[in-house]
Amino acid sequence: MNGQVSDVTSAVSDDVTSRDDVSDELMSVIRSLTSSRRYVPQWYVYDTRGSEMCEELIQKSETYNVWQHEYSILQAHADEIAGKVSPPAVLVDLGSGGSSKTRLVIEAMRKRRENFTFVPVDMAKEYIESCGRQLETDYPELTVEPFGGLYMDGLRHVSAREEPKLLLFLGSSFNNISVHEQGRFLREIRAQLRAPDRFVIGLDMNTDREAVCQAYGKQWTPIWRDNLIDRFNKDFGGTMDAEKFEYQVDFVENPADGDTPSYVVGYLRSAARQRVHFETLGLDIDFEDGEKIYFYEGPNTSCKFNPRQIRCLAERSGFTVDALWTNDEENYGVRLFGTDRFYSYRSLRFLKR
Ligand SMILES: C[S@@+](CC[C@H](N)C(=O)[O-])C[C@H]1O[C@@H](n2cnc3c(N)ncnc32)[C@H](O)[C@@H]1O
């Protein structure tokens, strides 16, 4: 599929009313599923089981190479990154998951004999708490303070602390933010940071159609279809049958000299006309034959930026671009954003996307 970004705004269903026995987060999931453009919020894919399966796949896959590329870049540059903030610092890992690559930064900061606190932030609360306990066992002098919640809530939670912050956003997680929201998202992050803080972000830049389609292909079915449907059924007493949905991906190529990156679109496609019942909510959802449930809020499951696109986005959001480290193939990058220019929150709101 080729083309520009389509301006999809999902009309969230008003038919589903809140219930006292279902959390706000879970209600937001069911509203997404019943909106006119059905989708799953990104974090919902990652319960503990989904997170464990994901960690295993990204480390072992021969075609999805994000983990390996980012690991090798961090191996080469973790010391330099650790040296960018003055001690005592707070290391914050947005969407930390298993923190398997973050260990390289933790080790680099320990080598400097610095005191620091590690704050992993992730919606997969139980998973990061268990990973946090393992980190404290492996690094006995490390204090880990997991925050189970949304990215921005976690960042707001730590932003009042006096210590300089080294904020990580790894695993190409920024690429999964909706293309319509990326500017606002970066401006919100910028507004929470001060001059001594630094922001390190990992970005996939691979636009090779064949490689991308292989990377996001069938190997993800057990996570993005089977485990996800299992979670729906457990959380809402559902009757969804994984075999009646197909996991599929498209790749949307946008011009390299434009502002919109190319991106992967992932979805589950209903293999037949069917009705699913969610007992907990007393709710039936009808799916047409071929109807899609998209992954994530925006049109993109994962963007593939080029260096110019990300530089423009960062600068318009009030960051300075201080470093870019890439792998040998130059299709994966880790960027260091600085906060040296002063912006008031008010002026940041008016910087253009
Ligand atoms: C692509 S994984 C990256 C994991 C890890 N940082 C890595 O590099 O391997 C994205 C992680 O972000 C978490 N996540 C997704 N959306 C989130 C949100 N809105 N707020 C908090 N966590 C979120 C998921 O639970 C998942 O662990």
The ligand as an ORCA input file, in Angstrom:
! r2SCAN-3c Opt
* xyz 0 1
  C       8.007     -1.875     22.264
  S       7.951     -2.298     23.972
  C       9.562     -1.741     24.475
  C      10.101     -2.445     25.683
  C      11.535     -2.086     26.082
  N      11.685     -0.663     26.356
  C      12.510     -2.500     25.006
  O      13.205     -1.625     24.473
  O      12.627     -3.685     24.711
  C       6.858     -1.029     24.580
  C       6.602     -1.073     26.088
  O       5.847      0.098     26.419
  C       4.733     -0.235     27.232
  N       3.658      0.726     26.885
  C       3.004      0.865     25.712
  N       2.179      1.916     25.721
  C       2.311      2.485     26.946
  C       1.746      3.636     27.564
  N       0.892      4.424     26.909
  N       2.130      3.938     28.826
  C       3.007      3.137     29.504
  N       3.570      2.033     28.966
  C       3.241      1.719     27.707
  C       4.396     -1.672     26.904
  O       3.763     -2.309     27.994
  C       5.780     -2.248     26.562
  O       6.388     -2.819     27.693
*
